[in-house]
Amino acid sequence: MSRTTLYNRHEALERAIQLFWQKGFHATSLKDIEQALDMRPGSIYAAFGNKDGLFQEALDYYAQAGLKELERTLASYESPLLGLAAYMRQLGGIREKNLPSRACMLVKSLLELGAREQLALEKVEKLLAGMEARFAACFVEAQQLGELDDTLDPLRLARRLQAEVMGLRAFAQRDVDSAAVHALAEDMAYSIESLRNNESVG
């Protein structure tokens, strides 16, 4: 695949994300896709197979972008816990960003999809599990560094953190001011920082 073709595909996926994220899978028509991607039906089918294929690839692209954002934040901190806390604080500014929806696209899709979209639903579950696993790896690393109590369950902590991320983003969808979202994110970040062993704080 040439660099130009790859760029065009990425651009198409970014537009598809905006569309699906705003309207959802069911409410998005082929005509919507044609207009958003500026592509004819034949070109869409040739590139992505069908609406479901485009949707699944858009989900992948969205999840990869989210993981990259997390990794960029974690890379700025030697402490995994401080990195996760910083990530939560960044999420506190979500109302200040120009997004189709402040709720996570994966969570919106999880709630929308049914048995008829089993493959897409499995894709969503897999991607959410991947983020959960990355959170868990951070907590394991924190234990290895001696900054997190070994008796704590990294997977349980990861699931709690993922639930907090989902909840924060859903809360930000409400008619609330940005300061309220920042305050909640700060509380969540502090709860992560409070897990650090006193000996590791310095």
N, C-alpha and C positions, 0 to 999 in steps of 0.2 A: 504494500500500500504506500503510495507516494506521500510526501510530507503535506502537499496541498490537499490531497484526498483525506488524510488523517485530520488535518485542521478543519476541513469542511464538515467532517463527521463529528468532531468535537463541538463545533459551533451548532450543528443540528441537535446534538444531544443536550446542549445547554438550553436551547430554545424549547426542546421537548420537556425538560425538567420544569422550566417556568410554567409551561402549559399544564402539565399533569399535576404539579404541585398546587396550582391555583384552582383548577376545575375538578381534579380527581380523575380516576380512570374511566368510570362509567359516563360521566358527563362530557368527556372529550370526544368529539366526533372526528371522522376522517377529514371533514372539511376544515375543522379547527387545526388539525395537524398540518394539512396542506398550507394553510395560511401562515401558521407559526413558523414552519420550517422553510417556506417558500419553495416547496417541491411538489411535483405532480405525483398522483397516486402510483404510477408505475415506478417512479424513482424511489418512492418511499418503500414499496414492496421489495424492490431490488436491493436496497440498502439494509433494511431491517426485517424483512419478511412480512410482518403485519403489525397491527396496532399493539398487540401483546408483546411482540418481539421488541418493538421500539420502547415500550413501557419498561420492560425488564432491563434493557440496556441503559435506559435513563436512570433507573434505580441504582444500578451498579455504579454509574458515573457519579451520581449524587453521593452515595456512600463512600466512594473513594475520596471525593473532595472533602468530606467530613473527617475521614481518618487522617488525611494530609494536614488539615487544620489542627487536629489534635496533636499529631506528631511534631509539627512546628512549635507548638507551645511547650510540649514536653522537652524538646531539645534545648530549650532555654534554661532548664533547671537541672541541677544535679540530683535533686530530691524528686522522686516520682510523685510524692504526695503534694509537694508545693507546685509541681507542674499541673496536677489535676485540679488543685485549688485555683490556679491561674486560669485554667480552661473554663471553670465555672464562672469566674468573674467576667471573662470575655463574653460568655453567653448572656450575662446580665445586660449587655448593650444591644440585645436582639431587636428591640423596638426601634432602635435608631438606624437599622439597616433597611434598605429597600428590597424586601422579599415578597414573593407571591403569597406566602403564608408564614407565620412565625412558628406554627406547629411543625414538627419534623415530618418530612415527606414520607418517610418509612412508616411512622406511626399512623399518619392519616391513611396510608394505603392498607395497613394492617386492619384498621377499623372498617374500611370500605369493602375490601375484597371478600368474596365468598367462595363456595365450592366450585363455581363455574370458572374461577380464575385460579385454580389450584397451583399451577406452576408459578404464577406471579406471587401468590401468597407464600409459597415455599421459598421463593427468592427473598422476600421481605424478611421472613423468619431467619434465614441464613445470614443476611446482612446485619440484622440486629444482634444476632448471636456473635458475629464477628466483632462488633463494637464492644459488646459485653466481655468477650475474651481479651480484648486489648486493655480494658479497664482492669480486669483480673490480673493480667500480666504486670501492670503497674503496682498493684498491691503486693504481688509476689516479690517483685524487685525491691519494694520498700522493706519487706521482711528480711530479704537477703542482706540489705544494707544496714539492718538493725534499727530502722526508724519506725517499724510497725510491729506490734505485739504478735509473736508467732502463734498465739492461741486463736487469733482472729481468722475467720474464713475469707480468703480473698474473693472467692466466687460470690459469696453472700454480700460482701462489700461492693463488688462490681455491679450486682443486680440492684442494690439500693441506689448506687450512683446513677445507673441508667434510668431508674424510675424517677430520680430527682431531675435529671436532664429532661425527660419527657414531660414531667409535671411543670417545670419552669417554662418550657416552650409553650405548653398548652395555656398556662396562666398568662403569658405574654400576648396570647391571641385575644384576650379579653380587652375591654375598654378601660385600661388602666394606664397610669403614666409610667414613663421609663424609670423614674426614681424608685417606684415600688418593685419593679423587676430587678433593678440593680441591688436593692436591699435584700431581696430573697436570695439572689445569687451570692451575695456576700455572706449570708448566713450559712448557705450550703458550702461555700468555700471554707469558712471557718470550721465547720464540722469535720472537714477532711483534714485540715491543719491540726485540729485537736487530737487526731489519732497518733500524731508523732510522739515517740518516746522522748522524754525530757532530755536524755543523754544525747540524742541526735540533734537537738535544737541548738543552733549556734550561728 
